[in-house]
Amino acid sequence: MLTTSEILKRVRRIEIKTRGLSNHIFAGEYHSAFKGRGMSFSEVREYQHGDDVKNIDWNVTARFSTPFVKVFEEERELILMLLVDVSGSSMFGTQERLKRELITEISAVLSFSAATNNDKVGVIFYSDKVEKFIPPKKGRSHILRIIRELIALEPNQKGGTNVAAALEYLNQVQKKKAITFVMSDFISEPYEKPLQLAARRHDLVGIQVYDRYDRELPDAGLVQVMDAETKQTAWLDTSDKGLRYNYTKRFEQHKKYCEQAFRKCGASLLSIRTNDDYVKALQGFFKAR
């Protein structure tokens, strides 16, 4: 368990790194990717040539016997919601960083980017259940509190990862449309239905984080492995080519399932490995929107 001093040092390190990235790289791209997607009703006016017929207000049109359209304006302020997987499997990593550390840095970059654009940021931490909810707020001190929780929160977990529980909680507490990033390795029970409901209401993006050895087993002979969430152990003969092939095949099938689940409900899914350059991955994603 980290001491308060160690936590504060890590918070400061992450703030220096990610705030710099946000200010110099992501703030403008975050703005162009999401601003303008949040539109609020402003007024009605008479229809003019070239107006989109989808915006006709039929009630007002019927009342005055002449076509009127609804006018919308860009919302000055948006809400960023982060759904962060803090389950046992997030503490796995064999390359540059743990999955949890990658999620923490990405969350910090997104939070500072939102703060630069004067948006509120909220977080739902989850494992096999919702562990903690931080309601959306503005300000540097609020962002630092989020980073502190990302580093220090220890889940009270008894089972696997439950993405559905986090999405259901989001649908309950966040009624206003929000830019929502769901971060996990998505080694979870089915979550399609709450994902569809959340994607209808929010601008939803999934970030699937994984490690090289989530996808492929090294040829290391007989090794004992432990499930990070259930704590069950097993012996595997990793020199068995068939075993290694099936291990990779299951990972690819699961990855495809995740991609299809997000695509079906009109949401985006970005996959980032623990030793990937997440800066380039996020930049490419923002530019493609």
N, C-alpha and C positions, 0 to 999 in steps of 0.2 A: 504494500500500500504506500502511495506517495505521500510525503510530508507536505505541509502547506507551502513551505519554502520551495520545494521542488516543483510543485504545481504552478506557483507564481512565475518561476523561471521559465518553465515550458510555455506558459501563456504568453509571456513577454516575447520569447523567441518566435512563436507562431504569429503573434501580432506584427512583429517587425517584417517577417517574410511575406505574409499574406496581405497585409495592408499595402505594402509596396506594390505587389502584383495587382491588387484591386485598383489602386490609384493610377498606375501607369499602363495597365493592359486591359483590365476587365470592365471597369466602370462604364466606359463608353459603349462597349459591346453588349454588356448587360442591358444598358438603356435601349439600344437599338433593337435588341432581341425581344424585349418584353414591354417597353413603354409603347403605348398605343394599342396594346392588346386589352388593356383595361379601359373600357369606355363607359361613361355614365350619361344618363339622360339629362339633357339641358332644357330643351323647349320644343314647341311645335311651331311650324310656320307653313305658309302656303307652298304647295308643290311648285318647283321650278324645273324647266327643261334640263334633263341630265341627272335629276335626282334618282336615287335607287328606289324602285317601286316597293322593295322589301321594307322600306322605312315608312311607308304610308300608315298614318294613324287612322284606322277605319272608323273608330268611334267619332272622332272630331270631324272627319270627312262627311259622315252621315249627318251630323248636326248642322253643318254649314253648307251642305250640298256642293262643296268644292273641295278638291283634294288638299290635304295637309300631310306633312311628313314630320317624323320625330327627328330632332337634331341631337346628336351625341357629341360629347367632348372628351378628350383624353383625361383620364383621372390623374390628378396632380400627385397622388400618393398610392402606391401599391403595397401589397403585403407579400413577403417572402416567408413560406413555411418550409422548414426542413424536417423530414422524417428520417431519423437517424437510428440505424441498427447498432445496438450496443451489446448484442448477444455474444456468447462465448466464441463463436466462429469468427467474429470480427477481430479477435486477438491472435489470429494466425497470420504469419507472414514469413517467408524464407528469403526474400530478395532485399530490396532497399528499405522497406518499411512494413509494419503490420497493416492489415486492412483498416483497422480502427484509426491508425495514424493518417492514412490516406484520406479517409472520410473526414477526419478532423480538419486537415488542411483545406480540402475542397469546401467544407462547410464554412470555414473562416473566410476564404476568398469570396464566396457568394454573399456572406453576411456583410463584409466590408463594402462590396460592390453595391449592395442594396442600400446600405447606410449612406454611401456617397450620393445616391440618387434620392435621398430623403425618404426611403421606404422603411416600413416596420419589418422586423424579423421575429419569427416565433419558431419553436422547436418542439417536436414530439420525439422523445427517446423511447425505444421499444426493444424488447427481447421476445419472450414468449407471451408477453403482455405489454401494455404501456407502462413504462417505468417512471416517466416524468414529463410534464407539460410546462413549457415556458411560453406564456401568452405573448403575442407580437407587441413589440415596443421599438422605439427609436433610441439612438444614442450609443456612444462609444462604450460607456460602462455596461450597457446591456449586452453589447456584442462580446465584451470581455467575460461577462458572466457565462454566456453561451460557450465560449471557448474553454473556460474553466470546467464546466460540466462535461464537455466533450472529452476532456483529459481525465477527469477524476471520477466520473460516475461509474459505480460498480453495480451491475444488474443483479436483481434478486431473482435469478432465473432457475426454473425447475425443468423446463422442457426445451423444445427446439425454438426456431425463430418463427414469429407470427406476424408477417407483413399485413395480413388481413385485419388484425386487431388495430394496428396503427392507422390504416386507411379508414376503418370504421370510426375510430376516435376523431380523426380529422373531419369526417363528414358530420359528426355531431357538434364539434366545438367551433369549426370555421365555416360560418354561413356565407360570409362575403368571399367573392372570388379571390384566389391567391395564386401566386407563382409557387408551385409546390415541387420540391425535389425529394424523391424517395431514394435513400441510399442504403444499400445492402448487398450481400452476395446472393440474396434471393434464394438461399437454400431454405425453403419454407413450404408450409402447407398451401394449397390452392388459395388464390387471392383475387381471382378474376372479377367476381361480382362487386366487391367494394372498390376495386380499381376502376371499373366502369362508372360507378356512381361518382367517384372523386374526379375522374377525367371529364365528366359532363359539367361539373361545377367549376373546376379549377384548371389552370394551365399547368399540366402535369408532366414531369420529366423524371425518368428513373435513371439512377447511376448504379450500374452493377460493378462492384469492385471484387476482384479475385486475384489469387496468387498463382504463380506458375505451377505450383504443386497441387493446386485445386484441380488443374487440368491434366497434369501428367505425373506419374509416379517415377521416381528415379530408380535405376537398376541398382539396388543396394542390398540384395539378398533378403534374408528373413528379418523383418522388423516388426516391432509392436507399435500399434497406433491407438490413439484414444480420440473418441468423439468429444470435441471441445464443449458440447452442450449437454449431452446425456452422460458423459464421463465413462461410457462403455469402452472397453478395450478389445482388441483383436490382433492376431498375428497374421501378417501378410507376407507371402513369398514374392517380393518385388522383382525377382529374377525371371518370373513367369511372364513371357511375352503376351500371352492371352489375357492375363490379369491386367497388365498395363494397358493393353488395347481396349478392353472393356471399360476400364476406369476412365480413359479419355473419351470413349464413345458416350458414356453416361453424362459426362460434363457437357459435351457438345449438344446432346439431346436436351439437357436442362436449359442451356443457353438459348437454344432455338425456341423452347417453350416460353421463356421469358420474353424474347423478342416478339413472338406472336401475340402473347397476352397484351403487351403494351400497344402493339400496332392495331389490334382489333378495336381497342377503345379510343384510338386517335391520339395516343400519347407517345412520347419519344423515349427511347432507351439508349443510354450511352454506356459502353463497357470499357472499364479502365483497369489494367493490371497493376499490381503494387509497384512494379519497377518501370511503369510507363511514365512518360512526361505528361502529367495531367494538365499542365499549362497549355500545351499544344492541343490536347484532346478537347479541353473546354473552349479554347479559341475557335477550333474548327466547328464545334457544335454551335456556338453563338453565331458565327458567320453564316452557317447553313440555314438558320431560321429566317 
